[in-house]
């Protein structure tokens, strides 16, 4: 399928994990890709691989985010898809009893404020062309509670989910679809690093996944491609769960 022939997609956090897998998937279906990240070497490699453009972008910096989308339109002529995917999950974001204010604010800036900025500066370009699809990476933790808390991460993803719903409603009649992608645990470098240090932590989470494994980035990329495409033309303001059944489970299979 070439669902994205002639279309342009910006992917933040596009140098690795879900972002990179999504860049590959959208490019394979004909999209022109702009990779936004702060890891220059990996970002350039990713952009070269998909025949796209790398734009170094600190997604917490308003002027850099604004420039990212303007550069995209100047270079390629349109902005059809914005996958606002950049995020962090640092080890000092833990229980509310131990997480400091600096850690709280840093996670909020990267995970939530960045999505606000990306939507703020992507939407006007989409308004001008009369269409567009925005996908914001939230998480299954935005709809569930966990005793193994990462308090700022969880709160930030809840904010992404609520904001995406609001924007999806607000801009629906302008043919701009805005959805929140809610992944379950994904086998990415971020998760591998987190769980390599604490296998017990990984096992405690894995038992709650009915499918019995963590997702692969390519499985999330397939969902991104669907939401970005005309196949999802009647889907907006949604929480799109790709979680292996976690959010629907009470007791999982043995």
C-alpha positions as CSV (number, residue, x, y, z in Angstrom):
1,X,0.0,0.0,0.0
2,X,1.1,3.6,-0.7
3,X,-1.4,5.4,1.6
4,X,1.0,8.3,2.1
5,X,2.2,9.0,-1.4
6,X,2.8,12.8,-1.6
7,X,2.2,13.3,2.1
8,X,4.6,14.6,4.7
9,X,5.0,13.4,8.2
10,X,6.9,14.9,11.2
11,X,7.9,12.5,13.9
12,X,9.4,13.8,17.2
13,X,11.5,11.3,19.0
14,X,12.0,9.8,15.6
15,X,15.6,8.5,16.1
16,X,14.7,5.4,18.1
17,X,11.9,3.1,19.4
18,X,8.4,3.7,18.3
19,X,9.3,6.9,16.5
20,X,11.9,5.2,14.3
21,X,9.7,2.2,13.6
22,X,6.9,4.6,12.6
23,X,9.3,6.6,10.3
24,X,10.2,3.3,8.5
25,X,6.5,2.3,8.2
26,X,5.2,5.6,6.9
27,X,8.2,5.9,4.5
28,X,7.5,2.4,3.2
29,X,4.0,3.6,2.3
30,X,5.3,6.7,0.4
31,X,5.5,9.4,3.0
32,X,8.3,12.1,3.1
33,X,9.6,12.0,6.7
34,X,11.0,14.7,8.9
35,X,12.8,13.2,12.0
36,X,13.0,15.5,15.0
37,X,15.2,14.5,17.9
38,X,18.1,15.7,20.0
39,X,20.5,12.8,19.3
40,X,22.1,14.1,16.2
41,X,24.0,11.0,15.0
42,X,21.1,8.7,15.4
43,X,18.7,11.3,14.0
44,X,20.8,11.7,10.8
45,X,21.1,8.0,10.4
46,X,17.4,7.5,10.7
47,X,16.6,10.3,8.3
48,X,19.1,9.0,5.8
49,X,17.6,5.5,6.1
50,X,14.1,6.7,5.2
51,X,15.2,9.3,2.6
52,X,14.0,12.1,4.8
53,X,15.2,15.2,6.7
54,X,16.6,15.4,10.2
55,X,15.9,18.6,12.2
56,X,17.5,18.9,15.6
57,X,14.7,19.9,17.9
58,X,14.4,20.4,21.7
59,X,10.7,19.8,21.9
60,X,10.5,21.8,25.1
61,X,11.7,25.0,23.3
62,X,8.9,26.9,21.7
63,X,10.9,28.6,19.0
64,X,12.6,25.3,18.0
65,X,9.2,23.5,17.7
66,X,7.7,26.4,15.7
67,X,10.8,26.3,13.4
68,X,10.5,22.5,13.0
69,X,7.0,22.7,11.4
70,X,7.9,25.8,9.3
71,X,11.0,24.1,8.0
72,X,8.9,21.1,7.1
73,X,6.5,23.1,5.1
74,X,9.2,25.2,3.5
75,X,11.1,22.1,2.5
76,X,8.3,19.8,1.4
77,X,5.3,22.0,0.8
78,X,2.8,20.5,3.3
79,X,2.3,19.0,6.8
80,X,0.0,16.1,6.6
81,X,0.9,14.0,9.7
82,X,2.4,15.1,13.0
83,X,3.3,12.2,15.3
84,X,4.2,13.9,18.6
85,X,6.0,11.1,20.2
86,X,9.0,12.4,22.1
87,X,9.1,11.5,25.8
88,X,11.2,10.4,28.8
89,X,10.8,8.1,31.7
90,X,13.8,8.8,34.0
91,X,14.5,6.7,37.1
92,X,14.1,9.6,39.5
93,X,10.4,9.8,38.6
94,X,9.0,7.3,41.0
95,X,6.6,7.3,43.9
96,X,5.1,10.7,44.8
97,X,6.8,10.3,48.2
98,X,10.3,10.2,46.7
99,X,10.0,12.2,43.4
100,X,11.4,15.6,43.6
101,X,10.0,18.7,42.1
102,X,12.8,19.0,39.5
103,X,12.1,15.5,38.2
104,X,8.4,16.2,38.2
105,X,8.8,19.3,36.1
106,X,11.3,17.9,33.7
107,X,9.0,15.0,32.8
108,X,6.1,17.3,32.4
109,X,8.1,19.6,30.1
110,X,9.2,16.8,27.8
111,X,6.1,14.6,27.9
112,X,3.2,17.1,28.1
113,X,4.4,20.7,27.3
114,X,6.1,19.4,24.2
115,X,2.9,17.9,22.9
116,X,1.1,21.2,23.6
117,X,3.8,23.1,21.6
118,X,3.8,20.6,18.7
119,X,0.0,20.8,18.4
120,X,0.0,24.6,18.7
121,X,2.4,25.0,15.8
122,X,1.3,22.0,13.6
123,X,-2.4,22.9,13.6
124,X,-2.2,26.2,11.8
125,X,-0.4,24.6,8.9
126,X,-3.1,22.0,8.7
127,X,-5.8,24.6,8.8
128,X,-4.3,26.3,5.8
129,X,-4.3,23.1,3.7
130,X,-7.7,22.0,5.1
131,X,-6.7,18.7,6.5
132,X,-4.3,16.8,8.7
133,X,-3.7,14.0,11.2
134,X,-2.1,14.5,14.6
135,X,-1.2,11.5,16.8
136,X,0.0,12.2,20.3
137,X,1.8,9.4,22.3
138,X,0.0,9.0,25.6
139,X,0.1,5.6,27.4
140,X,-2.1,2.9,28.8
141,X,-1.2,4.3,32.2
142,X,-3.4,7.3,31.3
143,X,-6.4,5.1,31.8
144,X,-5.2,2.8,34.6
145,X,-3.6,3.1,38.0
146,X,-0.4,1.3,39.1
147,X,1.1,0.6,42.5
148,X,4.5,0.7,40.8
149,X,4.1,4.4,40.1
150,X,6.1,6.8,38.0
151,X,4.0,9.7,39.1
152,X,5.0,12.5,36.8
153,X,5.1,10.2,33.7
154,X,1.6,8.9,34.6
155,X,0.3,12.4,35.1
156,X,1.9,13.7,31.9
157,X,0.3,10.9,29.8
158,X,-3.1,11.6,31.4
159,X,-2.6,15.2,30.3
160,X,-1.7,14.2,26.7
161,X,-4.9,12.0,26.6
162,X,-7.2,14.8,27.8
163,X,-5.6,17.4,25.6
164,X,-5.8,15.2,22.5
165,X,-9.5,14.5,23.2
166,X,-10.2,18.2,23.5
167,X,-8.3,19.2,20.4
168,X,-9.8,16.3,18.4
169,X,-13.3,17.7,19.2
170,X,-12.3,21.4,18.7
171,X,-10.8,20.9,15.2
172,X,-13.0,18.0,13.9
173,X,-15.0,20.2,11.5
174,X,-11.8,21.5,10.0
175,X,-10.9,18.0,8.8
176,X,-8.0,17.8,11.3
177,X,-8.1,14.5,13.2
178,X,-6.3,14.4,16.6
179,X,-5.9,11.1,18.5
180,X,-4.0,9.8,21.5
181,X,-2.0,6.6,20.9
182,X,-2.0,4.6,24.2
183,X,0.7,1.9,24.0
184,X,1.2,-0.8,26.6
185,X,4.8,-1.7,27.5
186,X,6.9,-1.6,24.3
187,X,10.2,-3.4,23.8
188,X,12.2,-0.2,23.2
189,X,15.6,0.9,24.4
190,X,13.9,3.0,27.1
191,X,12.1,0.0,28.5
192,X,15.0,-2.3,28.1
193,X,17.2,0.0,30.1
194,X,14.6,0.4,32.8
195,X,14.1,-3.3,33.2
196,X,17.6,-4.6,32.7
197,X,18.5,-3.0,36.0
198,X,15.5,-4.6,37.7
199,X,14.3,-7.9,36.2
200,X,11.8,-8.3,39.0
201,X,10.2,-5.0,38.0
202,X,9.8,-6.3,34.4
203,X,8.3,-9.6,35.6
204,X,5.8,-7.8,37.8
205,X,4.5,-5.9,34.8
206,X,4.6,-8.7,32.3
207,X,2.2,-10.9,34.3
208,X,-0.5,-8.3,33.7
209,X,-0.3,-8.5,29.9
210,X,-2.9,-11.0,28.6
211,X,-0.9,-11.5,25.4
212,X,2.1,-12.6,27.5
213,X,4.7,-10.3,26.1
214,X,5.6,-6.7,25.5
215,X,4.8,-5.0,22.2
216,X,7.3,-4.6,19.5
217,X,7.8,-1.0,18.1
218,X,6.6,-2.2,14.7
219,X,3.3,-3.1,16.2
220,X,2.8,0.5,17.4
221,X,4.0,1.8,14.1
222,X,1.2,-0.1,12.4
223,X,-1.3,1.6,14.6
224,X,0.4,5.0,13.8
225,X,0.1,4.3,10.1
226,X,-3.6,3.4,10.5
227,X,-4.4,6.5,12.5
228,X,-2.5,8.8,10.1
229,X,-4.2,7.3,7.0
230,X,-7.5,7.9,5.4
231,X,-8.5,4.4,6.6
232,X,-9.1,6.2,10.0
233,X,-11.1,9.1,8.5
234,X,-13.9,8.8,11.0
235,X,-11.6,8.4,14.1
236,X,-10.8,11.5,16.1
237,X,-10.6,12.5,19.8
238,X,-10.0,8.9,20.6
239,X,-7.8,7.0,23.1
240,X,-6.4,4.3,20.8
241,X,-5.2,1.5,23.0
242,X,-2.5,-0.8,21.7
243,X,-1.8,-2.6,25.0
244,X,-2.0,-6.4,24.5
245,X,-5.3,-6.4,26.5
246,X,-3.9,-4.9,29.7
247,X,-6.6,-2.3,30.1
248,X,-9.3,-5.0,29.6
249,X,-7.9,-7.6,32.0
250,X,-8.9,-8.6,35.5
251,X,-7.2,-12.1,35.7
252,X,-4.8,-13.0,32.9
253,X,-4.2,-16.4,31.4
254,X,-1.7,-18.8,33.0
